[in-house]
Amino acid sequence: MDMRITDAEAREALRILRVLSRIRGHTLLTAKELDALRRGRLLLKKINKRHDKDRTDTQEARDIQNLLECTTFSDIDSMVGRLDQLGVYYARSGALLSEVVGMRDAAVAKLFHDEKETILSLSPSLANKLIGSASSELNALEKWLDRINAACKHQCDNLRTMISFEKERMRL
């Protein structure tokens, strides 16, 4: 998972670090310096929490992807078991997809809030590219989860067909 932070977060962290470098060695801090220190700690926690959530979602998507890539079935019971398992992963991938879309929308809203003047000064096509690039990792994860969700559905349909075929073959 890419651990880059957004430009707005980088600028805020740089500003906080500049304030902190000016106060290095001082034992008495002004209210502004204390506030910068507090906001720096909160920003670091926020960045770490977001990256932890991204890593968790990506790992879960990777686990589901690995399951989807295994296709060994020996009998009807294993097919039914796999169908049950796919139903769970189908639901989970849909929930993850919904979470990622919400996270992406929040990232876009935050970027627009932080960079409103810059975005409004750009042409519409450049503004769209800037906003899209700010959420590129979430966009990629969203597309991947959408494909995982579709693959779960298609594998469920395929397994139902295979089970029907095996039942019909056993009947004859």
N, C-alpha and C positions, 0 to 999 in steps of 0.2 A: 504494500500500500504506500502510495506517495505521501510523504509527511510534510509537504509544502503548506505554508499558511497563505492566506490571502494578502493582497497588497495593503489593504486597509489595516489588517492586523499587524503586518510588518511595520507600517508607518507608526502605528500606535505604540508598538513595542520599542521601536527606535526612539521615539519621543520620550518614553518612560525611562529608557536606558540613559539618554542624555541627561535627564533630570537627576537620575541616580548617580551618574558619574560626577556631576557637580557637587553632590552632597557627600561623596565618599570621604571618610575621615571626620566628618562633622558628627558630633554627638547630639546636638540640638537641631531638630528638624522643624522647618516651618510647616504650617498647615498644608500648603500646596505640595511640599515634598512628601509629607506623610500620605496625602491623597494619591500622589503619583505612585508611591510604593504600594499602597493598598490596591490600586487599579492594576498595577503590574502583576501582582499576585493573582488577582481575579482573572485577568486576561490569560495568564499561563494555565490556570486551572481549566478555563473554558476551552482553550485550544487543545489541551490534553484530553479533556472529556470528549470533545468532538472527534478527535482522531481515534480514540478508543472505540467509540461507537461505529465509526467507519470500518475499523479493522474487524470488529465483531460481525457486522453485516457481511463484509467481504468473505470472511472465513466461513460463515454459515452458507453463503452462496456457493463457495468452492466445494463444501461438503455435499450439498445437494447436486451440484454439477457432477461430482465424482460418482454419486449414486446413479445418476441418469446415464452415465457412460458404461455401466455394467449391464450386460444383457444375457445372462446365462439362466435358462429355465429348463428344469428337467421333467417337471410334471405339473399337473393342474394345481396342486396344493401350493407349489412354489410361485406359480403365476398369481394365484389369489392372494398370497402373502405379499407379493410385490405390488399388487394392485392396492391393497390396504396401505402399504407404506407410501406409495406414490400419492395417495389421497391426502395423507398428512403433509407431505412435502409440497403438494400443490397448494394447499391452504397456507402453509408457512411462507412459500415464495410470494404469494399474493399479499400477505401481511408485510413482508419485507419490502416489496415493491411500493406499497402504500407509504411506509415509513420513509423510504428514500425520496419519494416524490415530495413529501412534506418537508424533509430536510433540504432538498434542492430549492423549493419555493422559499423557505426561510432564508437560505443563503442569498438568493437573488434579492429578496426584500431588504436584507441587511446591507448588501452591496449598494442597492439603490439609495437607501437611507444615508449611508456613509459617503457615497460619491455622487450625490444627486446633481450638484452643479457641474461636475465633470461630464456626467452622462448626458445631461441636457444640452451641453455645448457641442456634443458630437452629432454627426449625421446619424439618422436612424439605423443604417446598416452597421456602422461602426459601434454604435451603442449596443446593438444586439450581439455583435461579436464579443464585446467586452463583457457583457453579462453572461453570455454562454461560456466564455473561457473561465469566468470566476467559479462556475459550477461544473466544470468539465468532468471531474472525478465522479461527482454524483450523477451526472448525465450518463456516463459510461456504466456505472453500477445499475442505474435504472434500466438501461437497454439490456444489460446482461440478465437482470432479474426478470424482465419481461420475456426474454427468450427462454429462460429456465421455466417460467410459469407455463409458457406455451408447450415446451417439451414435455412437461409433466402431463398436461392434458392429452397430448398426442400419444404418449406412451400408455396412458390409461385406456384410451380408445383402442389402441393396438392390442393391449393385453385382453380386453373384453372380447375382441375378435378372435384372438388365439384361444381363449378359454372356450368360446362357443364352438370353434373348430374342433378342439380336442374332445369336447363333450359329444359332438355329433359323430366323430370318429369312433369313440368308445361305444356309442349306441349301435353303430352298424356292426 
